[in-house]
């Protein structure tokens, strides 16, 4: 395939990344992913494996979303349709990761509420309520991040298909 056939004007670079769909979603993905990361990191870890996965997903997606945004802003893609495919593949993978992390965080939050009597043996009720609310917020923000990554995936796939 020739270079002219692979070139597309659908991929923005520079500050145009911040105003074009689906790339405008980079910022909300970073915000909500960062909130999940912060909330899980500051919360009481009751089940290390599920919440460890949530931490991995939030950190992984935060770092790679930031790197992808910087690469798009720098214009590294040079209009290549391969980058549109990379964008669609990454965001699809991130959406699946966040879906699994969201469900596991919600499960951990429910388990925390069901075992309230056990927790109250070790911490006071105000501290428990603080941790419980942090887990609720982390669950909600993880589902919002899942939605954002899913929308980004759909629009990236459409852009890739049209390139």
C-alpha positions as CSV (number, residue, x, y, z in Angstrom):
1,X,0.0,0.0,0.0
2,X,1.4,3.4,-1.0
3,X,2.1,6.2,1.5
4,X,-0.6,8.3,-0.2
5,X,-3.2,5.6,0.3
6,X,-2.3,5.3,4.0
7,X,-2.4,9.0,4.7
8,X,-5.6,10.5,6.1
9,X,-6.6,13.8,7.4
10,X,-9.0,12.2,10.0
11,X,-6.2,12.2,12.6
12,X,-5.7,15.5,14.3
13,X,-2.4,16.7,15.7
14,X,-1.4,19.6,17.9
15,X,-4.2,21.4,19.8
16,X,-6.8,20.1,17.3
17,X,-6.7,16.9,19.4
18,X,-8.4,18.7,22.2
19,X,-11.4,19.7,20.1
20,X,-11.9,16.7,17.8
21,X,-14.2,13.8,18.4
22,X,-13.3,11.2,19.8
23,X,-9.9,12.6,20.9
24,X,-11.6,15.2,23.1
25,X,-12.5,12.3,25.4
26,X,-8.8,11.9,26.4
27,X,-9.2,14.6,29.1
28,X,-12.3,13.1,30.8
29,X,-10.7,9.6,30.5
30,X,-7.7,10.9,32.4
31,X,-9.8,12.7,35.0
32,X,-12.1,9.8,35.8
33,X,-9.3,7.3,35.6
34,X,-7.2,9.4,37.9
35,X,-10.1,9.7,40.3
36,X,-10.5,5.9,40.4
37,X,-6.7,5.5,41.0
38,X,-6.7,8.0,43.8
39,X,-9.9,6.7,45.5
40,X,-8.8,3.1,45.4
41,X,-5.3,4.0,46.6
42,X,-6.7,5.9,49.6
43,X,-9.4,3.4,50.5
44,X,-9.3,0.5,52.8
45,X,-8.2,-2.6,50.8
46,X,-10.4,-5.4,51.9
47,X,-9.8,-7.8,49.1
48,X,-6.3,-7.4,47.6
49,X,-6.8,-9.3,44.4
50,X,-9.9,-7.5,43.0
51,X,-8.8,-4.1,44.2
52,X,-5.3,-4.8,43.0
53,X,-6.7,-5.4,39.5
54,X,-8.6,-2.1,39.8
55,X,-5.4,-0.3,40.7
56,X,-3.5,-2.0,37.8
57,X,-6.3,-1.0,35.3
58,X,-6.5,2.6,36.5
59,X,-2.8,3.2,36.5
60,X,-2.2,1.3,33.2
61,X,-5.0,3.2,31.4
62,X,-4.0,6.5,32.9
63,X,-0.4,6.2,31.7
64,X,-1.1,4.8,28.3
65,X,-4.0,7.3,27.6
66,X,-1.7,10.1,28.6
67,X,1.1,8.8,26.3
68,X,-1.3,8.3,23.4
69,X,-2.6,11.8,23.9
70,X,0.9,13.3,23.9
71,X,1.8,11.3,20.8
72,X,-1.3,12.5,19.0
73,X,-0.6,16.1,20.0
74,X,3.0,15.8,18.8
75,X,1.7,14.5,15.4
76,X,3.8,11.3,15.6
77,X,1.1,9.6,13.6
78,X,1.7,11.7,10.5
79,X,-1.8,11.0,9.3
80,X,-1.2,7.2,9.0
81,X,-4.4,5.1,9.2
82,X,-2.4,2.6,11.3
83,X,-2.5,5.0,14.2
84,X,-6.3,5.1,13.8
85,X,-6.3,1.3,14.2
86,X,-4.0,1.5,17.2
87,X,-6.3,4.1,18.8
88,X,-9.4,1.9,18.3
89,X,-7.6,-1.2,19.6
90,X,-6.2,0.5,22.6
91,X,-9.5,2.1,23.6
92,X,-11.4,-1.2,23.1
93,X,-8.9,-3.0,25.3
94,X,-9.1,-0.2,27.9
95,X,-12.9,-0.4,27.8
96,X,-12.9,-4.1,28.5
97,X,-10.3,-3.7,31.3
98,X,-12.4,-0.9,32.9
99,X,-15.6,-2.9,32.6
100,X,-14.0,-5.8,34.6
101,X,-12.4,-3.3,37.1
102,X,-15.8,-1.6,37.6
103,X,-17.6,-4.8,38.3
104,X,-14.8,-5.9,40.7
105,X,-14.8,-2.6,42.5
106,X,-18.6,-2.7,42.9
107,X,-18.3,-6.3,44.2
108,X,-15.7,-5.2,46.8
109,X,-17.9,-2.3,47.8
110,X,-20.9,-4.6,48.3
111,X,-18.7,-7.1,50.2
112,X,-17.5,-4.3,52.4
113,X,-21.1,-3.3,53.3
114,X,-22.1,-6.9,53.9
115,X,-19.3,-7.4,56.4
116,X,-19.8,-4.1,58.3
117,X,-19.8,-5.8,61.7
118,X,-16.4,-7.3,61.1
119,X,-15.0,-3.9,60.2
120,X,-16.5,-2.2,63.2
121,X,-14.4,-4.5,65.4
122,X,-11.3,-2.8,64.1
123,X,-12.3,0.7,63.1
124,X,-14.9,3.2,64.3
125,X,-18.1,3.8,62.3
126,X,-17.1,7.2,60.9
127,X,-13.8,5.8,59.5
128,X,-15.7,2.9,58.0
129,X,-18.3,5.2,56.4
130,X,-15.4,7.3,54.9
131,X,-13.9,4.2,53.3
132,X,-17.2,2.9,52.2
133,X,-18.1,6.2,50.5
134,X,-14.6,6.2,48.8
135,X,-15.4,2.8,47.4
136,X,-18.8,3.9,46.2
137,X,-17.2,6.9,44.4
138,X,-14.5,4.7,42.9
139,X,-17.2,2.3,41.6
140,X,-19.2,5.1,40.0
141,X,-16.1,6.8,38.5
142,X,-14.9,3.4,37.1
143,X,-18.2,2.9,35.4
144,X,-18.1,6.4,34.0
145,X,-14.5,5.7,32.7
146,X,-15.8,2.5,31.1
147,X,-18.5,4.5,29.3
148,X,-16.0,7.1,28.1
149,X,-13.6,4.4,26.8
150,X,-16.4,2.6,25.1
151,X,-17.6,5.8,23.4
152,X,-14.0,6.6,22.4
153,X,-13.7,3.0,21.0
154,X,-16.8,3.4,18.8
155,X,-15.8,6.7,17.4
156,X,-12.2,5.6,16.9
157,X,-13.4,2.4,15.1
158,X,-15.6,4.6,12.8
159,X,-12.7,6.9,12.1
160,X,-10.4,3.9,11.4
161,X,-13.0,2.4,9.1
162,X,-13.3,5.6,7.1
163,X,-9.6,6.0,6.7
